[in-house]
Amino acid sequence: MMHDADRTQKNRQFNLSILSGAIAFLTAVSGHVQGAEIEEVVVTAQKRAENLQDVPIAITAFTGDNIKESGVKNLTDLGRYTPGVEMHTDVALQPIYSIRGIQTNDWTAGSDPAVAVYVDGVYTGRGAGAEIPLTDIERVEILKGPQGTLFGRNATGGAIHIISTKPQAENSTELNYTVGNYGRQSADLLLNGQFADGLYGRLTVSTNRRDAYADNLANDFSAGGQDTQTYRASLLWEPTEDTEVLWRADYGVMDQSSALKTTIVPSLKGETDLFGDYALDTPIIEDRDAFGTSVTVTHDFDAFTLTSITAYREFDAYLQEDLDGTANPDYFFSALNLDEQRQFSQEFRLNGASGDIKWTLGAAYSQETLEHTTHANFTSGSLESFAVYESIKAEFPNLTQTEQEDLAVQRRQEWKEAGLEGIASASFVYDLMLQSGQVDQLLSILNPQGGITGNMLYAPAVAAQMLASFKPWIESDTPWNESVHNTGDYRSSAIYGDMTWSITDRMDLTVGARYTYDSKDFTIETEYGNYIPLKFAGGDVPLVDAEGNVIGAIPLPQIDLGSQLFGIAFYNNGQPALDSKLSDSWSDISGRIVLDYRWTEEVMTYISLADGFKAGGFNSLNFGPGVAPSFDQEDVVNLEAGLKSNLFDNRVRLNASVYTYEYNNLQTLDLVGVPIPSYNLRNADAEGTGAEIEVQWAATDNLFIAGNYSYLDTEFTDYQIIEVIGETEADSLVGESRVSTPENKLNLMAEYTVDLASGGQLLLRGDYNWTDERIGSVTDRARLVEDYQLFNLRAAWNSASENYSVALWVQNLTDEEIAGGFGGSGAAIGASPGWRLMPRMYGADVTVRF
């Protein structure tokens, strides 16, 4: 693993002795106090309300109190506390949710996520609309493993279900205010009222603002800040004892500076590094307006309960990024992504029980329309940097990607100082002309008698003839813009059923199945209006044989071919601009079979076999000859055994699971191809094996301890090679691990309550997280994200009336410098970026209830 010389190692050791010793001390001094019981958590993972410990599914559930007490603000924070889960929402409009190593890294419109996010029972189909503030939340359920039966398509990795708090039969007001370093200010206003018998309402207004935590040394704009406003309203109407009508609506506005990404190429850092200040030349902008509304009607009949969920969601998003992570004009590369999405869904569900059988039947339909546009912005100067980087990769294939990028920066500067600005681009374009046959066509005109082909010309000499026109064009940093526009009209229909049969008083058998049919209409249109000057100065050009030996010369006259239309980002090696309309459909039957056995009232084990399905899709950025415009559906089969237990008079909760899965046709986005690499989504096969354990211990009435650990081993078992864009067998990832999947992950938490004489309470809480090293880049698998550890502390005072509370907190106590990941589109021009997690954050929370 690579380490920077100025990085200390004090936080790089997996050393738990201090924390475990502190927990042991607290346990010893408090052991004389009678232990309390662990609170029961009710979840709806099986589409009915059940005790978490009775559900034979690996679930991590967080109540609203858990979320608030741990200082969690978003799903990234929540993922840090969850075994087997990694979430990265630093770029809120392109979040990455990974459960047990299963994720989808495509941010465009052609594919769907592998982890389904639900808000109040409504599926949120696009990542740009999934991230919401976790304010006034009743609970969050993270279901691991394929959930194809009850949650349907796009839950191959698992499902995240966010449930907001329903209106209550009371009149109450709550105000939360947070202040912290880096200008952090957050406020939440919660209003709940009873308007009449059986009619209740709830309103939540939230704001969250924070400044950037580093300075831009090149320009006056910043990156890494936050600014969101969220409004949520709900009405609960109970017209009869058997009927409930719940209307919900939410509206959110995001206008912030998004994630901070900086280059990791040593020669491009200048005065910056990944953890210091930075220098960017493109404003980082993240804007989104999102709206959603739903009506849930529940009616209890004598033998069953009918539930109907009708929902509509939409968002408009604007994301501008600096992809090279530097202000160096030779590497200018930015992107602008525009998204519009509209989604309607309807689900009908019947739940019932008869004798020894509990059952669920349902039907669901959804329609999504969307538009996505990606604008890629370069300059002619960044084209030269791209060409230099490509020449370095060809000349030094055995160097690491970082070494290749660093050497390319140095060579770019050397050639510039030598007056050879443009020679790399000229060589690169001439090589493309050779491959396309343009040189042979030109020679057939200049030399009608034949006998001379393009491969016989000494290429450096021809490129030198082109330099006179390329040099001023490169030096002018002419803007270079390309775009791709997608539209989608996606429809999905499903019917499902699930049944649990109590074979004996101790043994249950659950069987479920879902049939899904997905139909997609898709368009792709690429556009570029960039022109390259093609002029040959004229003169003698040496002729060479296959071994490179000079065998003669040929005179070339001055030739002016004018300005030639050209593209890089969405060109795909000669593929003309696309304007295609595509349609496809996929169907699948997914299911599960689970056998659970209750050894005692407190101990249950289960074994399950489940599979999941994710529809195929379309390459959204480009495709070319031999590269199919669509890709196949994903399928995963998961075998799991688990334990759920409440021990020692419900003072200890121990849940554990071991699992193995096989993934067919995993949809993987990769930057591949020569001489022009481009993003293509292909299918691969993968497998994974893992184990998870979660422990909660109410050691005393005052001391609560919890922890979890996860182990995960993943690897590709098949990786398709797209030969038409220059891949070789060496590019195959068979046997390699999946990106962003740490093998080990550990969380520990201790909370101690001090009862005050006034009747109030003082709560002291500490959280510890250790995450193992992992592959951090799709394009540079040799670069690992180092393991890291986080310490969070919180001290809170609650009044005797519970109407007032004050908390002081600090996150990342030791100010650990933590990389979130590496790579991205900037890698295409030799300017790979990296991004970081938060530095030390501290602040105070104040809550008033009345």
ABEGO torsion letter per residue (X at the ends): XBBBAABBAAAABBBAAAAAAAAAAAAAAAAABBBBBBBBBBBAAAGBBBBAAABBBBBBBBBAAAAAAAGBABAAAAAAABBGBBBBAABAABBBBBBGGBBBABABAABBBABBBBBGGBBBABAAAABBBBBGBABBBBBBEBAAAAAEBGAAAEBBBBBBBBBBBBBBBBBBBBBBBGGBBBBBBBBBBBABBGBBBBBBBBBBBBBBABBBAABABBBGBBBBBBBBBBBBBBABAABBBBBBBBBBBBBBAEBBBBBABAAAAEABBAABBBBBABBBBBBBBBBBBBBBBBBBBAABBBBBBBBBBBBBBBBBBBAAGBABAAABBBBBBBBBBBBBBBBBBBBBBBEABBBBBBBBBBBBBBBBBBBBBBBAAAAAAAAAAAAAAAABAABBAAAAAAAAAAAAAAAAAAGABGAAAAAAAAAAAAAAGAAAAAAAAABAAEGBBAAABBAAAAAAAAAAAAAAAAAAGBBBBBBBBBBBBBBBBBBBBBBBBBABAABBBBBBBBBBBBBBBBBBBBBBABBBBBBBAEEBBBBBBAAGBBAEBBBBBBBBAEBBBBBAAAAGGGBBBBBBBBBBBBBBBBBBBBBBBBABAABBBBBBBBBBBBBBBBBAABBBBGBBABBBBBBBBBBBBBBBBBBGGGABBBBBBBBBBBBBGBBBBBBBEOABBBBBBBBBBBBBBBBBBBBBBBABAABBBBBBBBBBBBBBABBBBBAAAGBBAAABABGBBBBGBBABBBBBBBBBBBBBAAGBBBBBBBBBBBBBBBBABAABAABBBBBBBBBBBBBBBBBAAGABBBBBBBBGAAGBBBBAEBEEAAAAAGBBBBBBBBBBBBEBBBBBBX
